Every structure is written in structure tokens, then in C-alpha cells.
Amino acid sequence: MPLTKYKKLLWLIPLLGLLIAVPLIGRTLAYNTDSEKQTNKVEFSNVEAKIQEEFPTITSSNLQGNTLKYKKKIWVENTGTAPCFVRVYLDFSDSAVRGYSKLSQDDMNYCDYADYPSVLSDWVKGDDGYFYYTKKLEVGDGDNSITSPLLEFVETEFPSGTDPYAYDIIVYSEAVQVVGSDGTVYNDYQEAFSNFNQ
């Protein structure tokens, strides 16, 4: 009988061995492993340009005979987080009014829409109908983040026998960042918009 007692205890020895070995295996595996955490922050630039304007209410004092003359100062501001180039589409809601109207930067020198902005140094009219600002707009406040005015005054002379009537001036802007999607840095508006149009 005493031998059977020992036989019963013999099966406990492997069980005790497993109970001791399992925690040691975990420690051994932990001893032979390594881990490291690296956080990489990815940020995106935001290209945003906002049309600004100074456009006082038009009253009867702006109308003299058949000529309507008023102030409409238009410029663009970079309100995003990346430097950009801008272009502006400017037109009249009525093509006849476009033909009757003249535009000015200084209230002295007026020219037809077709010839505008021949006198502006910072703006160029493209073949696509957009007015391109030739300088890059930086981020932040100050003169480097806004364009010079594209327009300041409008004079519309309705033909005799035609009563002056309401019309709209349509202003639409687009901006493209200075750095292209492939990392290319564009030095002028033509390169930037050429890539944008593809």
C-alpha cells in the first residue's frame, strides 16, 4: 500500500514542474523581446483665399444722367495655412452692361473691361478670362498676405434712351499652394496654375 501512495504522488511531480515552468517561459520570452513606440505627426496645409471688398451702398447720388459711378474695391486675402498664388474671375452679369462699363484703380484712369488691367502692375489678365495676381501670398497678417486691389471704381454709362438698371459684378477666386503635390516649389503664378490646370 505505501507504494501506491508514492505512485499517486508521482503524477503530482510533472504537474508541479508545469506550474513552475509556465511563469518562467513568460519571463524568458519577455527577456528575448523588444518593443518601441514612435509617434509621427502628419499635418496638412490648408489653402484658402477670401475675397474682400469695400462696396458702399449705391444711392441716387451715384447716378448723374445716364452714368452710374461707384466704388467697388476688390482684393484677395490668404486666410489659409500655406503660401499660395491666386486668380480672380471678374465679369458683369449682363454682357451689354459690360460694354457700357469702364473700370479703374484710381478714379482717374478708366478703361474698358476688355483692356483691363493694362495699367495694373501686380495683376495680369490671362487668355482664360482670369486675372492672375503675379506675387505669392504669404501666410498671416500684413501686406504680404493680401493682394493689391484688382478693382476700385466702376463707371457705367447707359446709352441715351436706356434707363439705368441693376446688374451684378461677379467675382470668383481660386488659390493654389506654392508647393505642388509632388513637392515642387513653384516660383511664379504661371507654373503653379499650369500644374493646377492639369
C-alpha positions as CSV (number, residue, x, y, z in Angstrom):
1,M,0.0,0.0,0.0
2,P,2.7,2.5,0.7
3,L,3.9,2.1,-2.9
4,T,0.6,3.2,-4.3
5,K,0.8,6.3,-2.2
6,Y,4.0,7.2,-3.9
7,K,2.5,6.3,-7.3
8,K,-0.2,8.8,-6.7
9,L,2.3,11.5,-5.7
10,L,4.4,10.7,-8.8
11,W,1.8,12.3,-11.1
12,L,2.0,15.5,-9.0
13,I,5.7,16.0,-9.8
14,P,5.1,16.8,-13.5
15,L,2.2,19.0,-12.6
16,L,4.4,20.9,-10.2
17,G,7.0,21.2,-12.9
18,L,4.5,22.7,-15.3
19,L,3.3,25.2,-12.6
20,I,6.9,26.3,-12.1
21,A,7.9,26.3,-15.9
22,V,4.9,28.3,-17.2
23,P,5.8,31.6,-15.4
24,L,9.5,31.1,-16.4
25,I,8.6,30.7,-20.1
26,G,6.8,34.1,-20.0
27,R,9.9,35.7,-18.4
28,T,12.2,34.1,-20.9
29,L,10.1,35.3,-23.8
30,A,10.0,38.8,-22.3
31,Y,13.7,38.7,-21.9
32,N,14.2,37.9,-25.6
33,T,11.8,40.6,-27.0
34,D,11.9,44.3,-27.5
35,S,9.4,47.0,-28.5
36,E,9.5,50.7,-29.2
37,K,6.8,53.2,-29.9
38,Q,7.4,56.1,-32.3
39,T,4.7,58.7,-33.0
40,N,4.8,60.5,-36.3
41,K,2.6,63.6,-36.6
42,V,1.3,64.3,-40.1
43,E,-0.1,67.8,-40.8
44,F,-1.8,69.2,-43.8
45,S,-1.6,72.7,-45.1
46,N,-4.9,74.5,-45.8
47,V,-5.1,76.6,-48.9
48,E,-7.8,79.2,-48.5
49,A,-8.2,82.7,-50.1
50,K,-11.0,85.0,-49.3
51,I,-12.4,87.8,-51.5
52,Q,-12.5,91.1,-49.6
53,E,-14.4,94.1,-50.8
54,E,-15.3,97.6,-49.9
55,F,-18.7,98.3,-51.5
56,P,-20.7,101.2,-50.1
57,T,-24.4,101.3,-50.8
58,I,-25.2,102.8,-54.1
59,T,-27.6,105.8,-53.9
60,S,-29.1,108.2,-56.3
61,S,-26.1,110.5,-55.8
62,N,-24.1,107.9,-57.7
63,L,-26.2,108.5,-60.8
64,Q,-25.6,111.6,-62.9
65,G,-27.8,111.5,-66.0
66,N,-27.3,108.1,-67.5
67,T,-23.9,107.5,-65.9
68,L,-23.6,105.4,-62.8
69,K,-20.3,105.8,-60.9
70,Y,-19.5,104.0,-57.7
71,K,-16.7,102.5,-55.6
72,K,-16.2,98.7,-55.6
73,K,-12.8,97.9,-54.2
74,I,-11.8,94.2,-54.5
75,W,-8.8,92.4,-53.2
76,V,-8.0,88.8,-52.0
77,E,-6.5,87.7,-48.7
78,N,-4.7,84.5,-47.9
79,T,-6.6,83.1,-44.9
80,G,-5.2,79.6,-45.1
81,T,-2.1,78.0,-43.6
82,A,0.0,77.7,-46.7
83,P,1.5,80.3,-49.1
84,C,-0.4,80.5,-52.3
85,F,-1.0,82.1,-55.7
86,V,-4.4,83.5,-56.6
87,R,-6.5,84.2,-59.6
88,V,-9.8,86.0,-59.9
89,Y,-12.7,85.8,-62.3
90,L,-14.4,89.2,-62.7
91,D,-17.3,89.9,-65.0
92,F,-20.7,91.5,-65.3
93,S,-24.0,89.7,-65.0
94,D,-25.2,91.4,-68.2
95,S,-22.9,91.5,-71.3
96,A,-24.5,94.7,-72.5
97,V,-23.5,96.4,-69.2
98,R,-20.0,95.0,-69.6
99,G,-19.8,97.0,-72.9
100,Y,-21.1,100.2,-71.2
101,S,-18.8,100.0,-68.2
102,K,-15.3,101.2,-67.5
103,L,-13.1,100.1,-64.7
104,S,-10.5,102.0,-62.7
105,Q,-7.9,101.6,-60.0
106,D,-7.5,105.3,-59.1
107,D,-10.8,107.0,-60.1
108,M,-8.9,109.0,-62.8
109,N,-7.8,106.4,-65.4
110,Y,-10.7,104.3,-66.6
111,C,-10.6,101.6,-69.3
112,D,-12.9,99.1,-70.9
113,Y,-13.3,95.6,-69.4
114,A,-11.5,94.1,-72.5
115,D,-8.4,96.3,-71.9
116,Y,-8.4,96.0,-68.1
117,P,-6.0,95.7,-66.2
118,S,-3.4,97.1,-68.6
119,V,-2.4,99.7,-66.1
120,L,-2.0,97.3,-63.1
121,S,1.5,96.2,-62.1
122,D,0.6,93.2,-59.9
123,W,-2.3,91.8,-62.0
124,V,-2.2,90.1,-65.4
125,K,-5.3,89.1,-67.4
126,G,-4.9,85.6,-68.8
127,D,-6.3,84.2,-72.0
128,D,-8.7,82.1,-69.9
129,G,-10.5,85.2,-68.6
130,Y,-9.0,85.1,-65.1
131,F,-7.0,87.9,-63.6
132,Y,-3.8,86.5,-62.1
133,Y,-2.0,88.1,-59.2
134,T,1.7,87.8,-60.0
135,K,3.0,87.7,-56.5
136,K,2.9,84.9,-53.9
137,L,0.6,85.5,-50.9
138,E,2.2,84.5,-47.6
139,V,0.5,83.2,-44.5
140,G,-0.5,85.6,-41.8
141,D,-1.4,89.2,-41.3
142,G,0.1,92.0,-43.2
143,D,0.7,93.3,-46.7
144,N,2.3,90.0,-47.9
145,S,-0.9,88.1,-47.3
146,I,-3.2,90.3,-49.3
147,T,-3.2,91.3,-53.0
148,S,-3.2,94.9,-54.2
149,P,-6.7,95.9,-55.2
150,L,-7.8,94.4,-58.6
151,L,-10.5,97.0,-58.9
152,E,-11.6,100.2,-57.1
153,F,-14.1,102.1,-59.2
154,V,-16.8,101.3,-61.8
155,E,-18.4,103.7,-64.2
156,T,-21.3,102.5,-66.3
157,E,-22.7,104.9,-69.0
158,F,-26.0,103.6,-70.2
159,P,-26.9,104.6,-73.8
160,S,-29.3,107.6,-74.1
161,G,-32.9,106.4,-74.1
162,T,-32.0,103.5,-71.8
163,D,-32.9,103.8,-68.2
164,P,-30.2,102.7,-65.8
165,Y,-30.9,99.3,-64.4
166,A,-29.5,97.0,-61.7
167,Y,-26.7,94.5,-62.5
168,D,-24.2,92.4,-60.7
169,I,-20.4,92.2,-60.8
170,I,-19.4,88.6,-60.5
171,V,-16.2,88.0,-58.5
172,Y,-14.8,84.5,-58.0
173,S,-11.4,83.5,-56.8
174,E,-9.2,80.4,-56.8
175,A,-6.0,79.7,-55.0
176,V,-3.2,77.1,-55.4
177,Q,-0.5,76.4,-53.0
178,V,3.1,77.3,-53.8
179,V,4.3,73.7,-53.2
180,G,2.9,71.2,-55.6
181,S,1.6,67.7,-54.6
182,D,4.9,66.2,-55.8
183,G,7.0,68.6,-53.6
184,T,7.9,71.0,-56.4
185,V,8.1,74.6,-55.3
186,Y,6.6,77.0,-57.8
187,N,8.3,80.3,-58.2
188,D,5.6,82.1,-60.1
189,Y,1.8,82.0,-60.7
190,Q,2.2,80.6,-64.2
191,E,4.0,77.4,-63.0
192,A,1.6,77.0,-60.1
193,F,-1.6,77.3,-62.2
194,S,-0.2,75.3,-65.1
195,N,0.2,72.4,-62.7
196,F,-3.2,73.1,-61.1
197,N,-5.0,73.0,-64.5
198,Q,-3.6,69.6,-65.5
